[in-house]
Amino acid sequence: GNSVTQMEGPVTLSEEAFLTINCTYTATGYPSLFWYVQYPGEGLQLLLKATKADDKGSNKGFEATYRKETTSFHLEKGSVQVSDSAVYFCAFVSNFGNEKLTFGTGTRLTIIP
Amino acid sequence: EAGVTQFPSHSVIEKGQTVTLRCDPISGHDNLYWYRRVMGKEIKFLLHFVKESKQDESGMPNNRFLAERTGGTYSTLKVQPAELEDSGVYFCASSQGWGTVNEKLFFGSGTQLSVL
């Protein structure tokens, strides 16, 4: 069935370190891929998305590339900040007309000064 | 602009009791979704309203869960009777138009439900 596997946390990095959070998916058809972020005390918000193979989503210095051949959508940032501390969720929507997001388990990221 | 509001933010109840969660979407948003995250696992879809109609309720776990959206404004999610495995965070989201891909979803901060 449909599923998302993402890197287990928690992940702790020093400020200005390079970040990668791995995400792979199992889906039928041609899904659209997302990264959502939940900052402490807030709701989830869309960080970036990609809707077709080889597309790159980017926002706030974060990037992820839709890799159909490896069914992956890894999240990267070149230099993290303390304000990036949050829980990150990889997700997809199947392109078969349903609107359900299928999420991964989330990765808690803590950045230390 | 007010965001998606959920209350209560926390609820602690005993097994067998009834709990009602409420979600107020952004004004004018026809699409309303319920999701939940159980025990730190993945966030799972529960159901989707378009105005007052249930468009997709395939994620509702069993008949102890009842969702309503009378008048197409706010929504309630009632759990009766609550079981231990219902503990988790219940998220509500809304969007103006149809389509999770092209429409921006706005999430509430969730209701943390603890069933003891």
Boltz contact constraints between the chains, C-beta under 6 A:
constraints:
  - contact:
      token1: [A, 32]
      token2: [B, 101]
      max_distance: 6.0
  - contact:
      token1: [A, 42]
      token2: [B, 109]
      max_distance: 6.0
  - contact:
      token1: [A, 43]
      token2: [B, 107]
      max_distance: 6.0
  - contact:
      token1: [A, 43]
      token2: [B, 108]
      max_distance: 6.0
  - contact:
      token1: [A, 43]
      token2: [B, 109]
      max_distance: 6.0
  - contact:
      token1: [A, 44]
      token2: [B, 107]
      max_distance: 6.0
  - contact:
      token1: [A, 93]
      token2: [B, 100]
      max_distance: 6.0
  - contact:
      token1: [A, 93]
      token2: [B, 101]
      max_distance: 6.0
  - contact:
      token1: [A, 99]
      token2: [B, 48]
      max_distance: 6.0
  - contact:
      token1: [A, 99]
      token2: [B, 100]
      max_distance: 6.0
  - contact:
      token1: [A, 100]
      token2: [B, 45]
      max_distance: 6.0
  - contact:
      token1: [A, 101]
      token2: [B, 100]
      max_distance: 6.0
  - contact:
      token1: [A, 103]
      token2: [B, 42]
      max_distance: 6.0
  - contact:
      token1: [A, 103]
      token2: [B, 43]
      max_distance: 6.0
  - contact:
      token1: [A, 104]
      token2: [B, 42]
      max_distance: 6.0
  - contact:
      token1: [A, 105]
      token2: [B, 41]
      max_distance: 6.0
  - contact:
      token1: [A, 105]
      token2: [B, 42]
      max_distance: 6.0
